[in-house]
Amino acid sequence: MRPRANTLGILFKGGKVLLEENVARHSKGYGTYYRPIGGTIELGERSQQALVREFQEELQVEVSVLKSLGCLENIYKVKGRIGHEITLLYTVEFVDSSLYEKESFIMTEGNKITTAKWMDVRDLIEKVVFPDGLIELLEIEFARQMEKV
């Protein structure tokens, strides 16, 4: 299996970030874990285009990409299989600002239905959050956001 390139969007609302909640087997065991909205970059597609597409497909919402937060690389094992992801991260914002008033969103990807909800950045240290290294990145960006207020 080859490394997978994906892109994830970070949406802030005050001290909270929008994350998808999943319950499944993962690299740290089995149970609930959280991750930002996004997905695989298709061949010939730019990462920002993929991110806008993923939000449209999974949440049926439009986002604007604001800025790059960097890149995380993860090598992990689930059910004895090695996975390798190279993840490009961006801050994004809803085009329709009324969407910030929603507490949660139903996400659909094929037959899979999950929920995305606002999570307090300070509470994430107690949760399983992927990709690895994301919590530290979110804390830095959250601090920058708070300096602007």
Phi and psi in degrees as a GROMACS rama.xvg file:
@    title "Ramachandran Plot"
@    xaxis  label "Phi"
@    yaxis  label "Psi"
@TYPE xy
-96.024  161.207  ARG-2
-58.8936  147.967  PRO-3
-109.391  129.664  ARG-4
-93.2416  126.695  ALA-5
-137.114  172.609  ASN-6
-138.236  140.591  THR-7
-130.557  143.189  LEU-8
-108.073  131.896  GLY-9
-104.958  116.654  ILE-10
-111.977  120.327  LEU-11
-102.263  146.187  PHE-12
-139.801  98.5616  LYS-13
62.137  -127.049  GLY-14
-91.0222  17.8708  GLY-15
-119.42  158.545  LYS-16
-130.365  144.729  VAL-17
-84.6132  120.714  LEU-18
-131.987  145.698  LEU-19
-80.2445  136.207  GLU-20
-103.536  127.053  GLU-21
-127.345  152.683  ASN-22
-127.312  114.349  VAL-23
-172.324  176.753  ALA-24
-73.1829  137.614  ARG-25
-143.502  -177.777  HIS-26
-66.5556  -13.1298  SER-27
-109.062  9.68547  LYS-28
130.831  -135.454  GLY-29
-132.928  139.867  TYR-30
145.207  -160.23  GLY-31
-79.3253  135.957  THR-32
-143.048  163.952  TYR-33
-127.96  148.571  TYR-34
-155.185  153.986  ARG-35
-67.8106  166.325  PRO-36
-78.0637  140.502  ILE-37
158.098  -163.61  GLY-38
176.139  -163.649  GLY-39
-70.0814  137.965  THR-40
-83.6517  124.171  ILE-41
-81.0459  154.101  GLU-42
-55.2688  127.761  LEU-43
85.1019  1.08957  GLY-44
-105.09  135.825  GLU-45
-74.7292  150.764  ARG-46
-60.2346  -38.7967  SER-47
-67.6499  -37.5284  GLN-48
-64.5418  -41.6369  GLN-49
-61.7624  -39.9014  ALA-50
-64.7845  -45.6686  LEU-51
-61.1528  -42.6826  VAL-52
-62.4557  -45.2882  ARG-53
-61.925  -42.0751  GLU-54
-63.0702  -39.6595  PHE-55
-65.4822  -45.6745  GLN-56
-68.0503  -43.0351  GLU-57
-88.6655  -34.7314  GLU-58
-114.87  -9.67252  LEU-59
57.7513  42.8869  GLN-60
-132.504  157.171  VAL-61
-100.544  137.274  GLU-62
-127.032  156.716  VAL-63
-110.991  135.912  SER-64
-83.2777  128.742  VAL-65
-96.1011  -58.2276  LEU-66
-158.817  159.835  LYS-67
-77.895  137.752  SER-68
-103.745  -4.254  LEU-69
118.338  -159.669  GLY-70
-136.929  139.211  CYS-71
-121.869  140.998  LEU-72
-119.505  127.491  GLU-73
-127.128  133.274  ASN-74
-119.275  123.688  ILE-75
-145.027  171.718  TYR-76
-131.89  129.653  LYS-77
-134.064  126.574  VAL-78
53.8253  38.7934  LYS-79
78.8329  -0.59792  GLY-80
-105.719  136.905  ARG-81
-84.2296  135.433  ILE-82
-118.729  151.947  GLY-83
-143.306  115.235  HIS-84
-121.819  138.826  GLU-85
-115.083  113.493  ILE-86
-114.089  123.351  THR-87
-94.559  127.998  LEU-88
-112.704  138.308  LEU-89
-136.024  147.771  TYR-90
-82.2851  141.959  THR-91
-134.15  166.439  VAL-92
-139.035  151.952  GLU-93
-68.3117  138.481  PHE-94
-68.5409  -41.2902  VAL-95
-92.0186  103.848  ASP-96
-65.4964  -17.7122  SER-97
-66.802  -18.6697  SER-98
-66.0034  -22.0982  LEU-99
-66.069  -18.2987  TYR-100
-77.6495  -20.3654  GLU-101
-71.0124  140.003  LYS-102
-81.5085  -31.167  GLU-103
-153.235  167.139  SER-104
-135.437  139.619  PHE-105
-83.912  128.803  ILE-106
-110.285  136.727  MET-107
-126.771  133.619  THR-108
-140.72  99.7817  GLU-109
64.5327  -126.223  GLY-110
-88.3483  -6.53484  ASN-111
-85.2022  128.618  LYS-112
-122.371  126.123  ILE-113
-133.971  -176.929  THR-114
-123.441  140.853  THR-115
-109.877  135.317  ALA-116
-143  161.477  LYS-117
-77.8822  126.708  TRP-118
-120.545  135.389  MET-119
-67.2069  125.768  ASP-120
-56.431  -37.5567  VAL-121
-68.3524  -21.663  ARG-122
-88.2919  -8.96941  ASP-123
-68.2164  -25.5565  LEU-124
-59.5304  -25.4525  ILE-125
-89.6659  -2.17579  GLU-126
-110.376  165.168  LYS-127
-90.6491  115.724  VAL-128
-127.025  133.205  VAL-129
-120.722  153.071  PHE-130
-75.3683  161.569  PRO-131
-56.2412  139.4  ASP-132
93.418  -11.0975  GLY-133
-67.1924  -41.0792  LEU-134
-58.5906  -44.5726  ILE-135
-62.265  -42.0634  GLU-136
-63.3055  -42.6972  LEU-137
-63.7768  -40.2651  LEU-138
-62.0647  -40.7581  GLU-139
-65.4368  -47.1478  ILE-140
-67.4087  -37.8381  GLU-141
-61.1297  -43.0514  PHE-142
-61.7984  -40.8343  ALA-143
-62.3548  -43.5992  ARG-144
-61.0546  -41.4773  GLN-145
-69.064  -29.4993  MET-146
-64.4869  -30.3534  GLU-147
-74.8883  -22.1537  LYS-148
